[in-house]
Amino acid sequence: MQSRLLASDEIVARYFELFVNRGAYTLQSSTPDSAHGRYYYYRPKGRISLSRETIRRHLEGQITIGLYAINPANQRCKWVAIDADYPNALEDLLKLQWELRQDGVKAALEKSRRGGHLWIFAAQPLLARDCRLYIHGLARRLKVPVKGVQQEHALLSKPAALADGIEVFPKQDEVHADEFGNAIRGPLGIHRGAGKRFWFYGADYRLDAQISYLARYIPTHPEITTATVTGPETVDGKLRYTFSRAIGYKG
């Protein structure tokens, strides 16, 4: 494991502001599963809410947490993450990052073990359904594969779900109060399986530098317009425009 870094109160508070959208969270096991050798995630027992002390321990490398995108109280997200860990994943993430910027949306690129993650921060929380429609529509335009999506194939009698492709967090349109959805590893912690910390491109490999860098991706113009979404056909029109304005960038 890497040497321990110290997270100040300010760094912890800014991390909380960036990434925490609900109290529920997961922990990555500190020991590998005996059957498969993987470091699985689990939810802590009891109704334990994510605290700043837990975030501090994550940033200092003592534990590794997973974060949920959707707040079930309003079905909204304060961030969207695009996870890609397949051959040519980084190339696809760079295509998505460039195309997002054409829509007036900035996305921070985080390294990962086999590819990377793109993180988008909203000026105000956005409906999970709108986020998913927008990113899936973007992937279709760029012909970027989406994991699990049914795709026609000339050699198959019926559509097959893609085994490789990007994963979009939130992975659900909505979750009930007693549901959680899917968590993604919290940035800047140590991945137990890899035994290392993965940083964001574009900033020095220090916690303070990384957090200051990410603060540049928080929109400064919280303009929210209401999208009327009736289906995927709206993605390239009204929803695309609405998402870019809701994120808060002028373009």
C-alpha positions, 0 to 999 in steps of 0.5 A: 500500500502507498504511504498514508496521506493526511486529509485536512478538515477543509479537504474533507468538507470539500470532498463531501460537497463534491461527492456525497448525495446521500448518507448510505455508502459501501465499504471495500473489503480489506481482504480478497474473497477466497473463491475469486480473489476479488475485493468486494464491496458491502454495506455497513451493518445498521443504519450508519450514515456516511460521516466526515470522519469516514471520508477522512479515513477513505482519503487517508487510505485506511478504508475505501468507500463506494458512493451512491449517485441517487438521493431517493428523497428526490431521485436526483444526482449531484454528479454523473460518473462514466466508468470504462474498463475495457480495451480502448476504454480511455479512447472512448472516454476522451471522445465522450469528454470532447463531445461533452465539452461541445455541449458546454459540459466539463468532465474530469477524467480520473485514472483507474486500473484498466481505463478511467472514470469521467465525472460531471458535477451539476450546479444543482441536483439533476433527475437521474432519468435525465442524466442517463438519457443524456449520456446514453444518447451521447454514447449512441451518437459517438458509437461508444458501447454501453455495457448491458445494452441490447445490440443487433448482430448479423450472426445472432437471431436476436439482440445480445447484451454487450459484455463490454462498454461504459457504465453510467452512474446512476445506473437506475432512473430512480430508487425507492427509499429502501433501495440503494442502486449501484455504488461506484468507488469514491475517488482519491481513495486506495483501491484495495485490489490494485493496492494504489490510489488513482488520481485525476489527470490534470493536477498534482498527485496531492489531495489538496491539489486534486480537490482544488482542481475538481473545484474548477468543475463545479458550475458557477451559474446554477441555471436549471430549466425543466426538461420534458422527457418522453423518450430517447428521441428527445435526447439529441434535442431538448434534453441535450440543451437542457442538460448543458444549461442545468450543468451550468456552463455557458458553452 
